[in-house]
């Protein structure tokens, strides 16, 4: 006679796994669910002879449907129920059995289970996909359930942030991807999600094994990392809200290896979430490093786009607009152009800062991967007058291209001494004036929107006054 099929339901997945192991040793086929919703999904995919549920699931005190009531909504015929209680209280009956009394549980299953011929449903594990809400069936619980049942297949996770897959072979997680992440980091991110769906498709997945940790240990490690990352985000203050850039430190300063990776990435400005996605370290380790570096003054936050700085006061706008209109070179189409020459790293910061100015819009095309001249922003000054801010990275190898970018420019603002001779030769060949920002402002902070706005106004004045 085929073994009875039992659906075991309990919010405590560890207790589920323990009892499931005991029942399997006694010859039963056991499937698991961490609550009423997962029980419904599993029951629709395959028939069960008996449902065994912890009292908290069978008779919830919070007003929610018990597991049998929930199953009755989804199924035309509901299996009989055994309710597990924790200790003898004198209220035991044939349908209420103490969890530790395995012999009585087995005997009651034998009494309740239908003969195979009386069932209209297949008694083997279903190969149909089953879908679960992450709100009611967290990914950690799903993985423990599938591991305990030694299932094989692909668990597809869909959330508002993207989609991912967990590939499982004989109950062990062998590979995981989520958006751009892989392995443990992907599992950790997915475990943190509480909104979305997880769909399990049984079958042998095509895999390249990248995870060799037992599923329970993997889930415990990922859960601990996710909790630590949540705690560190709360301590990070405003770091997650703005664009970050590395700041210079003292020579010979001792840094952790991960601190060096974070600073190396932040040579080009990035949001904290970009940093978390691009570095291979765990989110918790990256957040810890960012908080540590911020405390040391090694990270600066650039201006927020939500708090934009005006290029000039309302009483000066007509003057700035007139200067920009006069700065447009005859014979060249488009807006007047102001070129800023500096190192690629400083121009990356400047590009973020310019976009924090009011009425500045980003270019249609992203910055090129090579250090060649490119647009940073277009500032709309009203009445059809615009000003293009163009970056010219001071990399001598690309100096032959500079005259093409400089032709027709109103003025070149130089922030650095590098490549002085090639820049002067290029500007001379197209008759464009160079404004040395250090001679006007001294030390120039390209991360300051106020100073960048002043620099642009000064450059326009210098062009119209020349």
N, C-alpha and C positions, 0 to 999 in steps of 0.2 A: 504493500500500500504506500502510495506517495506520502512523503512527510507533510504534516500540516504547515500551512503558511500563516505566519503571525505578523501583525503590524504593531510594533512597540512604540508608544508615544510618551515622551517626557521632555520637559523643558531642559532638564539637566542631561546634556549629551554624554557626560562621563558616566552617569548612572545608567544611561541607555546602553552604552558599550559594554559595561560590566555585566548587566543582566542578559544582553544579547549573546555574549560569549557563553554563558552558562546554559542558556536554552539551546544554542547550536550544538553544544556537547551532548545534549539529550536527544539530538536528531531532528530538531525543528528547523524550518526555514524562516529566518527572521529578517524583516525589513524595519527600518527606523524612521522616525519623524520627530522633529523637535517641538511640534505644536499642532494645533488643529488644521491650520492652513496647509502645512506640508503633508499632513496625514491625508487630507482631501486629494491633493495632487498625486500622491503615491497610490491611493486607493483607486483613483480613476484610471491609472496606468496598468494596474494588475489586481486580480481578485485575492482577498485574504479570507481565511477561515475564521479568525478571531482577531479582535483588537484588544490589546492590553495597554491601559493608560494609567499614568500616575493620577492620584486623586485631584491634584491641582489642575490637570488638563481635562479630566472627565467632569469635574464639578467645580469650575472656576468661581471664585468669590467676587470677581470684579465686574460681573454682569455680562461677560462675553459668552458666546456659545460654547458648550462643552463639545468634546470631540465627536460624540455620537450624534448630537444635534447638527453639528456642522456637516458630518458625513451624510446625514439624511437629506440635506439640501442638495447634495451633489450626486448621490447614488440612488438608483431605484430600489436597491435592497441593501440594508446595512448589516454588516457582520455583528455577531454577538460581542458584548463587551465584558472584560474583566478589569476591575478597578483595583489598583495597587495601593495599599495603605502602609505606613511606615512601621507601625507596631500594633500589637493586640490591644484593642480598646473595648472589646465585648460587642462591637458592631459588625464583626466579620460575618460573611454569608458566602453562598456559592459564587456570587458576583463580586465580592469584596474580599481580597486575599492579601495577607501580609507579604510584602515584597520578598522577604528572605525565605519564605516557605515555597521553595522551588518545586518540591514534590506535589504539593497541592495545586500549584499553578499548572503543572504538566497534566495532572489528572483532570483538571477542569477543562483544559484545552481539548483533551481527548473526548470529553463529554459533549463539548460544544461544536467541534469541527464537523462539517458536513462530509458525507462520503463523496469521493471525487465525482461520481456519476451525477450527483444532484446539482453540480455547479454549472452555470451557463458560461462561465468566464474561464479563460486559460489560466492554468496554475503555475506557469513558468514566469520568470521575470520578463516584464514587458520591454520590447525594444523601441517603444514610442518615446519621444522626448517628453520630459516633465519640466514644467516651469514653476518657479518659486519667487515670491516677492522677498527682496532683501530686508524689508521692514519686519516681516514675520519669520523669515528663515535666514538669519545672518550667514554669510559665506563660511565663517569658521564652523558653525554647526553643520552645514551641508557637507563640508570636507570631512569632518569626523564621521558623519553618518555614512558617506560613500566609502570611506576607508574601512570602517567596521564591517560593512557588507562586502568588502573586497570587489567593488564594482570597477569596470573599465569603461571609459568613454571620455567625452569632452564636455566640460562645463563652461558655457558661454555666458559671460556677465555683461550686462548693458546698463550703463548709468548715464547721468547727464554730462559727465566728463569724458565719456568715450566708452569703448567696448574692450573686452579682454577675453582670454580663454585660459582655462586650466585643464591640462591633459592628464588623465588618470589611468594607470594600468594596475590592475589587481589591487585596487585600493590605495596605491601610492601615487602621490603627485610627482610627475616626472618632468613637467615643463609648465611654464606660466608666462603669459604676456598680457600687458595692459597698457593701451595707448602706445607709448614709446618705451615702456619699461619691461624688464624681463626678470625671471627668477623670483627670489625672495622679495625684492623691492616691489614687484608687480603684485605678489600675494598680499603684502602689507598694505598697499594702497587699496586693493579691492576689499580687504577685510574692514577698512575704515568706512566704506560706503554703506549707508543705511537706506538709500533710495535707489530703486532700479530692480532688475530681474536677473535671475540666474536660471538658465535652461540646461538641463543635463540630457545629452544624447548618448545612449548606451552604444557600445561597440568598441573595437580596438582602434585607438587613434593612431594616426601616422605621427611619429614623434622623433625628435632628436633629444635624448635625455640630457637635461641640464641641471636637474635637481636630484640629489642623492641622499636626501634627509628623510627619515620616516615622517609620515604625514602629521601625526600628533605632535612631534617635536617641531615640525615646520610651522604648524598652526600656533603653537604656544610662543615660538620666537616672533612670528609675525604679529601676533596680538600684543606682545610686550612692546615691540618697536612702535606699533601704531599708537598705543597708549602714551608712550614716552613722547612721540612726535606731537600729539595733541597737547600734552602738558607744556612742551617747549614753545609751541605756537602761542599759547597764552602768555608766556613770559617774553615773547619777542617784541612786544609793544607795537610800534609803527613799522617795523621792518617789513612785514608782509604787504604793506600798503603802497610803498613807493619804489622807485627805481634806485638800485644800489650801484655803487662804484667803489673800487678799492682806493684807499688813501695811502700815501707814503708813510713808512714807519722808520724807526731808528735803525741804523746799520748794525748788522750782527744780531738782530732781535731773534730770539729762539721761538719757533712756531711749531705747532703740531703739523704732521704731514697733511692732514685734511684741511687745516687752516691755509696751507700753501696752495692746495688745489682750489679752494674757494677764492682766494685772492687772485690767483692766475685767471680764473674765469671772469672775475669782476674787473679785470683790466678794461673790458668792454662792458658798459652798463647793462644790467639785467634786473628783472623783477625776481623776488625770492622764489616764486613758483617756477620760473624758468631755471633757476639754479638747482632746485630740487629735481626737476625733470632731466636736466642735462648731465649732472654728475652721477657716477655709478654708486656712490655711497648711500647708506640708508638715510631717509628723511630726518630721522632723529639725530644722526651724527652731523649732518649738514646744518640743521637748525642750531645745534649746540655750538658748532664752530662759528656760525654767523653771529650768535649772541655774544660769544667770547670776543670775536674781532670787533664788534660794535662797541663793547665796553672798553677796548683798548684804543678806540679811535681809528681803527684801520678800515672802517667802512663808512662811506658818506651816503646820505640819501639825497637824491636829486629832487628838484621841484616837482610837485604833483600837478598833473594836467587839470585836476579839478579846481585848483586855486591858481588860475592863470594871472600872469603879470602883464600889465598894459605896457606897450612899447613906449608910450609917452602919455602925458596928461591930455585931457580933452582940449585944453586951451592951446596945446602945441601940435595937435594932430594935423591941422591944415598946413603947418610949416613942414612937418615931416613928409606929408603927402606931396607937397610941392617939390621938396628936395628929391624924393624918389622919382617923380615925374621927370625932373630935369636930368636925373642920373641915367636915364635911358639913352643909349648911344644911337645916333642916327644910322640907319642902314641895317639895324638888327631888329628882328621881330621878337615879340614876347616882352616880359617884364624886365625892369632894370635888374642887374645882377650884382650882388656883393659877394666876393670870393674871400673865404677865410683859409689861410695857409697855416698848417700846424701838423704835428705828428698824428698818425692815424688814431692813437688812443685818445688824444685830446679832442679830436674831431668827433669821435664816437660819443663822448660826453656832451660836447656842444650840440650835437644833433638832438639829443634828448632835451637839452635846456631850451633850445630855440622853440621846440614844440610846446613848451609851457608858456610861451608868450601868447597874448590874446590875438585872435584872428590869424594864427599861424596854422597852416595845414600841411600834412606830410606829403612827400612826393608820391607820384603814382607808382614808381618802381622802387623796390628795396635797395639798400646799399649794396654795391657790388662786392664780391669776395676779394677782389684785388684792390690795392691802394691807389686807385685812379680817381680823378675828379668826378664828383657826383653831387646831385642836389640834396640839400638837407631839409629845406622847407620853402614854402611860399607864404609871405605875409601879406594879407589883403588889407589895404589901407583905406578903401572906400573910393567912390567915384570912379571905379574902373582902374585904379592905380594899384599895382602889386610890386612886391620886391622879392626876388629869388635869392635865397642864401645858399651858396655853393661851397662845398668842401674841396680843398686841394691838399691831399696828403703829401707831406714833404719827404717823398721817397725818390732819390735822384734817378733810380733806374727808369722811372716813368716820366722824367723831365721832358722828353721829346713830345709828349702829349699835352703838356701844359699850355702852350700857346693857343691850341684849339679851344681850351676851356676858358682862357683868359680874354680872348678876342671879344670886344664889345662889353667887357665888364666895367662897372662904374669905378671900383676901387678894390685893391687887394689888402686885406687886413692880415698882418703877419703876427702870429702868436709865439713862434719859436725861431731860434737862430739857425736851425738846421737847414742845409741845402740853400744857403743864402745866395751863392753865386748863380746856380742854375735858375733860381727864382727871379733874381734881378735881370738875368739875361732874357728869360721868357717874357717878363713884364715889359722890358725895354723893346722887345721885338714887336709888341702890339700896342705900345704907348699907353700902358695902364699904370696908374700911380700905386705905390706901396705905402700903406700906413702901418708903422710899427706900433703895435698896441702897447708894448712895454714902455715905450717912450711917453705915452699918454697916461696910462693907468698904473704903471709899475707892474706889480704881480697881478696877472689876470686870472681870475677864478672862473673857468668856463662852466662850472656847475651852478653859478649864481644867475638866475634869470634877470635880476635887477642890473647886474654888471653887464650881462650880454645885451640887454636892451640899450644901456648907455653906450656900449661899444658900437652898436648898429647906428644909433643916432649920430655919434661922433664921426663915423665913417662916411655917412651921407653928407654931413656938413663939410667934411674935408674934401669930398669930391666936388660939391657945388661951389666951394670957395677956391678951388685950384684953378 
